[in-house]
Every structure is written in structure tokens, then in C-alpha cells.
Amino acid sequence: MPEETEREHFYYAEASALAGELRLPLVQEIKPQLYAKLPERGGYLSHRACEYQLEGVISFRSAYTQVAGNRDLKPGHGWSTLATSSIEDLNVLDVVTADRVVGQLSTEHPLVGYVPKVTFLGTRFENLRIAGHPVKLDLDPNLLGEKLENDAGYGSHPGFLERLASQFERIGANSGLPGEVSERYNRLPSSTDAPESIECSLVNQAEGSFPGRCFGHVIDVPDFGRIYLATLRLEQSDFQNGVPKRTLINLTMIELKLGCVANGSVGIGNPIVNGHTKP
């Protein structure tokens, strides 16, 4: 491995508060709101807005996004990256409401090696409700677990794979599981010598007296649509000797598949990190 002074890190982080498209009651693209993207050289960027409203479909009182990247000042540490999306007083058709939704992820790429340490500290739902009923969540910000010492990718992490298998088993154990949900959450990683895409969730289970059914982190609400909570997409690529040189972490706090008076797809609270180091 070359000396650390010969290495160069290229930062990548982006965040948006809201994005998607509506087909009913109006046809409209929802361009990414408060979109922030970090330059490859790092630095800091933030956006904030108040009183957003898309007709009577989606609104929030305030929101902000931030992205940051810098070399860690602590001896022996590498390059740190942060992406945050925070929304306050969210309201979707007076069905899905929350005092605050925060999606936050940070990574530290090592001085030697390629696979970053990943944390979700700060990620949370505050007073999430469906049709006025509280939603109780089993949120696991430590789903990925600690970074392996041998620079192996998360797709071969025994602890993560065990938690992933439990999550998929919990989802699949439900009767009447929608085909879309079964298709998205039934495949475990099979190899680490090729690019992998893994989708899961930081929420193991949602519960409450609200109308509808829960399939792990997925909630089907009659006459409204389907709600996916804290979905996490992990992509590993550019493998070298079994080690992924690139790791993308994409978190969406609320993904809505609306199928009622309003029809469309909306993602709320979406931070993404995907930096890499050369050589």
C-alpha cells in the first residue's frame, strides 16, 4: 500500500429534503428540494427553507440539508463525510405526519484501505403518526455493524448478514405479503467478488393502532398507499482482490407509493454518501 501522503480522497455527498412525481390530483414533477451536493475537494454546504407546500398534498414547516467533507484532525484517522436531511412538521394529506424526520449518515474512509466506517447517529423519527395514531418503530442505527478489520465489504460482514437475514425473514413471515415488497426484500448477498446492491431498512418493525398492515418497515394503508420507512441501499463496486473500492450508502427516510386521490411516488429525507480514495 502506498504511503498515506500519496493517497488522494475524492468526496461525494448529496442530500435533498423531498423529491418525486405526482400523477394525481395534478401531474407534476417534484424537483429535489434543498438539494445540496458536496464538491469532490470537500468543504461544507447547507440549505434551509420554511413553509413549503405542494397544493394540499405535501407540506412542511421547515427543512434543511447539509453536506460536509474534510480530513479528520485526529491522528491516524482518514477522511470524514457527512450528509443530513431534516424536515420539521411534515404533513402528507393529513395521513402521514411527523414533528421531525432526520436522515443523517457519516463515513470515515481509512488512510489504508477502501471500505469506510459508516454511522447513522442522529437519524430518527419524532412523533411519526398515521391517521393521527402513533407509529412505534424498532429503529436500528447499528444495522451495518462495525467495519471489519481486513477491509472486507459489508456484503461479507457476518453480523450485518445475520441481521439482514432476520429482517427479511420477519418480512416474509407475513401472510398476504405484497409482491412488490417480497421482490425487494428477499435476496441476501451471494458473492463479494462482483458488484453488489443490497436494499434493507434501519427499521426492523413498525407497529401501532393505525389503519393498515405492517410488513416489517413497510406499511400498507388502505385508501392511501404504501409507506417504506428508512430504506437503505448499499452498493459496492470496483472490486480489487475481493475488496470494494467504492461503497455507496443511500438512505431514504420515507418513501411513499401513493395510490388514492393522490397518486405518485415521493421520497422524503434522502442523504447519500459515496466517496472514494486513490490509489
KAFENDA-V389490 format. One record per backbone hydrogen bond with DSSP energy under -0.5 kcal/mol. NH is the residue of the N-H (numbers start at 1). CO is the residue of the C=O. E is the energy in kcal/mol with one decimal. If there is no record, write none. Layout:
BEGIN
nh = <NH & NH>
co = <CO & CO>
e = <E & E>
END
This chain:
BEGIN
nh = <6 & 7 & 8 & 10 & 11 & 11 & 14 & 15 & 16 & 17 & 18 & 19 & 20 & 21 & 22 & 23 & 24 & 28 & 28 & 30 & 31 & 33 & 35 & 36 & 38 & 42 & 43 & 45 & 47 & 49 & 51 & 52 & 54 & 55 & 57 & 58 & 59 & 60 & 61 & 62 & 63 & 64 & 65 & 66 & 67 & 68 & 69 & 70 & 72 & 77 & 79 & 80 & 81 & 82 & 83 & 84 & 85 & 86 & 87 & 88 & 89 & 90 & 91 & 92 & 93 & 93 & 95 & 96 & 97 & 97 & 98 & 99 & 100 & 101 & 102 & 103 & 104 & 105 & 106 & 107 & 108 & 109 & 117 & 119 & 123 & 124 & 126 & 127 & 129 & 130 & 131 & 132 & 133 & 135 & 136 & 136 & 137 & 138 & 139 & 140 & 141 & 143 & 151 & 156 & 157 & 158 & 161 & 162 & 163 & 164 & 165 & 166 & 167 & 168 & 169 & 170 & 171 & 172 & 173 & 174 & 177 & 182 & 183 & 184 & 185 & 188 & 196 & 198 & 200 & 202 & 204 & 204 & 205 & 206 & 207 & 213 & 215 & 217 & 218 & 219 & 220 & 221 & 221 & 222 & 224 & 225 & 226 & 227 & 228 & 229 & 230 & 231 & 232 & 233 & 234 & 234 & 235 & 235 & 236 & 237 & 240 & 243 & 244 & 245 & 245 & 246 & 247 & 248 & 249 & 250 & 251 & 252 & 253 & 253 & 254 & 255 & 256 & 256 & 257 & 258 & 258 & 259 & 260 & 263 & 264 & 265 & 266 & 267 & 268 & 269 & 270 & 271 & 272 & 273 & 274 & 276 & 278>
co = <3 & 4 & 278 & 276 & 9 & 40 & 272 & 36 & 270 & 33 & 33 & 267 & 30 & 265 & 28 & 263 & 263 & 22 & 26 & 20 & 29 & 18 & 32 & 15 & 13 & 39 & 69 & 67 & 65 & 63 & 61 & 60 & 58 & 53 & 54 & 54 & 91 & 52 & 88 & 88 & 49 & 86 & 47 & 84 & 45 & 82 & 43 & 80 & 78 & 74 & 109 & 70 & 107 & 68 & 105 & 66 & 103 & 64 & 101 & 62 & 99 & 98 & 59 & 96 & 57 & 91 & 92 & 92 & 95 & 129 & 90 & 126 & 126 & 87 & 124 & 85 & 102 & 83 & 119 & 81 & 117 & 79 & 108 & 106 & 120 & 102 & 100 & 125 & 97 & 133 & 95 & 95 & 130 & 128 & 134 & 207 & 135 & 205 & 137 & 202 & 139 & 140 & 148 & 153 & 154 & 156 & 157 & 158 & 159 & 160 & 161 & 162 & 163 & 164 & 165 & 166 & 167 & 168 & 169 & 171 & 174 & 178 & 179 & 180 & 181 & 186 & 236 & 234 & 232 & 230 & 138 & 202 & 138 & 216 & 136 & 220 & 218 & 215 & 215 & 227 & 213 & 219 & 225 & 220 & 221 & 221 & 257 & 219 & 255 & 217 & 253 & 252 & 200 & 250 & 198 & 232 & 233 & 248 & 196 & 246 & 243 & 240 & 242 & 237 & 238 & 237 & 275 & 235 & 273 & 233 & 271 & 231 & 268 & 269 & 268 & 228 & 254 & 266 & 226 & 256 & 264 & 224 & 262 & 24 & 258 & 21 & 256 & 19 & 254 & 17 & 16 & 251 & 14 & 249 & 12 & 10 & 8>
e = <-1.9 & -1.2 & -3.6 & -3.3 & -0.6 & -2.5 & -2.3 & -2.1 & -1.2 & -3.0 & -0.6 & -1.9 & -2.1 & -2.7 & -3.0 & -3.9 & -1.7 & -2.1 & -0.8 & -2.8 & -1.0 & -2.8 & -0.7 & -2.4 & -3.0 & -2.0 & -2.8 & -2.3 & -2.2 & -2.3 & -3.6 & -1.9 & -3.2 & -0.7 & -2.3 & -1.2 & -2.1 & -2.0 & -1.7 & -1.2 & -2.2 & -2.3 & -2.3 & -1.9 & -2.6 & -2.3 & -2.4 & -2.3 & -2.9 & -1.9 & -2.0 & -2.9 & -2.4 & -2.9 & -2.2 & -2.7 & -2.5 & -2.7 & -2.5 & -3.1 & -2.3 & -2.0 & -2.4 & -2.6 & -2.1 & -0.6 & -2.4 & -1.8 & -0.6 & -2.1 & -1.6 & -1.7 & -1.4 & -2.5 & -2.8 & -3.0 & -0.6 & -2.3 & -2.4 & -2.3 & -1.9 & -2.9 & -2.3 & -2.5 & -2.3 & -2.1 & -3.1 & -0.6 & -2.9 & -2.4 & -2.8 & -0.5 & -2.1 & -2.3 & -0.6 & -3.1 & -0.5 & -2.5 & -1.0 & -4.0 & -0.6 & -1.2 & -1.2 & -1.8 & -1.5 & -0.6 & -2.8 & -2.2 & -2.2 & -2.7 & -2.5 & -2.0 & -2.1 & -2.5 & -2.5 & -2.2 & -2.0 & -2.9 & -1.3 & -1.4 & -0.7 & -2.3 & -2.4 & -1.6 & -1.7 & -0.5 & -1.9 & -3.1 & -2.5 & -2.3 & -3.1 & -0.6 & -0.7 & -1.7 & -2.4 & -1.9 & -3.6 & -0.6 & -1.6 & -2.7 & -2.9 & -0.6 & -2.9 & -0.6 & -1.7 & -2.1 & -2.1 & -2.8 & -2.9 & -1.5 & -2.9 & -1.8 & -2.5 & -2.9 & -3.2 & -0.5 & -0.5 & -2.1 & -2.3 & -1.9 & -2.3 & -1.7 & -0.5 & -0.7 & -1.6 & -1.7 & -0.6 & -3.1 & -2.7 & -2.5 & -2.4 & -2.5 & -0.5 & -2.7 & -2.1 & -2.8 & -0.5 & -3.3 & -2.8 & -0.6 & -2.2 & -2.8 & -2.3 & -2.0 & -1.4 & -1.7 & -2.0 & -3.3 & -2.9 & -1.7 & -2.5 & -0.7 & -2.9 & -2.2 & -2.0 & -2.0 & -2.8>
END
